[in-house]
Amino acid sequence: MEGIKNIELEPLIETEFLYVLENEVNLVKYLCSKYDWYIENRYKPIYPKSIQKKLENGEPIAEEDIELAVSEEFDVETGEKQMKILEEE
């Protein structure tokens, strides 16, 4: 156990969190493209409410639907609070 005391830790990897509308829109687009796979494998990603309804009903989803849904639910203040928590950890 004495050797453990002399181990130097590697520097931590720097991370950067960006909570911006465009990133959230792109994330929802990606999640929508994988919807069938998620269902088949029993995953339950969280989608904006209006998008979730369309997916469950098998309705087509346009890019404009995603942009509108994300912009309606996008909350900068909550995102900034979450980013601060993550940065402190």
Secondary structure, 3 states (H helix, E strand, C coil): CHHHHCCCCCCCCCCCCCCCHHHHHHHHHHHHHCHHHHHHCCCCCCCCHHHHHHHHHCCCCCHHHHHHHHHHHCCHHHHHHHHHHHHHC
